[in-house]
Amino acid sequence: MNFALILFCLLILSGAIWVADIFFLRKHRPADAKDPWWVEYGASFFPVILLVFVLRSFIVEPFKIPSASMLPTLHVGDFILVNKYTYGIRLPVINKKIIAINEPQRGDVMVFRYPEDPSLDYIKRVIGIPGDKVAYQNKRLSINGKLLETTRLDDYLHPERLYYSKQFIEKIDGIEHSMLNDADAPSFISNVAQFPHRNNCLYNDAGVICTVPEGHYFMMGDNRDNSRDGRFWGFVPEENIVGKAFFIWLNFSNLKRIGSFQ
């Protein structure tokens, strides 16, 4: 469901009713006549819809975490806020950038439209920016030939499935975040899609090595062996960017999660 398109249509409809009532309909109604129900509701909802549309399109957008691919950073059921303007001002619905501000940086947690189905929003961590050579070999990540620094932590107990994963602190461009690996999961990547710029990636028994094309980004989940990400479906084009995730504002099953975003 394209909520942005639905909201835009409601804005146009309620706005048209509001304008028609002010400049035409009201003048032709008797002074003591009650507004028709459709005028009353349409005109009264217009300011509310306009406010929601502006906030959601240009300032912040709420997003619910649907899967465990970003554990331990983000949990299933986390409600997060996404900054819509930090990567540039975009026209609603068509998502075309009209004002450039910042570009995504390595380590950012970014929401984007899934390349294989743009009607779906995905969230992953930015690993590679245009021109980077990203290698994920034997479950170790390197960028432009430099192996990322990692520090081993205590094993992570998954809250839903009750099993342990190896947990590490990984540092990328000075940004530290936790990430998980499963000891029994293979290093090689199977069921790889035939995505655009597929020839920029080399797959082997140890994993994958990709050179990120211009205007694209390479994304990975923090739960490395339980994330279907850029290793499987390729690169995220710039026009698919939605915004930067920055805050957990609610989790019904764990209120301590509020504000805990790393």
Residue, then its C-alpha position, 0 to 999 in steps of 0.5 A: m500500500n502506497f500510503a504517501l500516494i493515499l495521503f496525497c490524494l486525500l490532501i487534494l480532495s479535502g483541499a479542493i472541498w476547502v477551496a470550493d467552500i471558501f470561494f464558491l459554495r459558502k456564497h451560495r448558501p443561505a446565511d443560516a444554512k448548515d454546511p453539507w456533511w461532505v463540506e463540513y468533514g472535507a474542510s475540517f480535515f484539510p488542515v490536519i491532513l496538510l500538517v501530517f502530509v508536510l511532516r511525513s513528507f519533509i520532516v520525519e516519518p514513522f517506521k515499524i521494524p518488521s524483522a530481526s535483520m537489524l538485531p541487536t541494534l533494532h528489534v522487531g516491534d520497534f517504532i522508529l523515526v526517520n529523518k526525511y530531510t538529512y539526505g536532501i529534500r524530495l518531492p512527495v510520492i515521486n521521491k525526486k530530490i530537488i534540494a541536495i543537503n547531505e549524502p548517506q555516510r558509511g555506518d548510517v542506518m537508512v530506510f529505502r525503497y526495496p529495489e526488487d519491489p519499490s512499494l516496500d520500505y527496507i531498513k539496513r546499514v550503509i556499508g558502501i558508498p559510490g566507488d567503494k570496494v566492499a568485501y565480505q569474506n569469511k564473515r569479516l568486512s573490509i572496505n577499500g582493502k581495509l579490514l574493519e576493526t571488531t571487538r568480541l562481546d558476550d554471545y547474544l541471546h535472541p529474544e524470540r528464538l532463544y538461541y545464541s549468536k556471536q556478537f561483536i562491536e564493529k567500527i566503520d568510519g569511527i561509528e561503532h555498532s553491534m553486529l551478529n554472526d552465527a557460527d553454524a551459518p556458511s560464508f558463501i551466499s546462495n540464491v543471489a538475484q540477477f540485479p542491475h550492476r551484477n557484474n560489479c560483484l564477485y561471489n566465491d566460497a568465502g562470500v562476496i566482493c562488490t564495487v559500488p557503482e555511482g549513484h548507488y549504495f551497498m546495504m547490510g543488516d547488522n544480523r549478518d546471517n539473518s539478513r537478506d540484503g545487498r549481498f543477495w539483491g544488489f545495490v540501492p539506487e539514490e532515488n530509492i532513499v527514504g531517509k536516515a533512521f535516528f530514534i526509537w519512540l515506542n516498543f509496546s513489548n519493551l518500553k525500555r527500548i524507547g530512545s535506545f537507538q545506537 
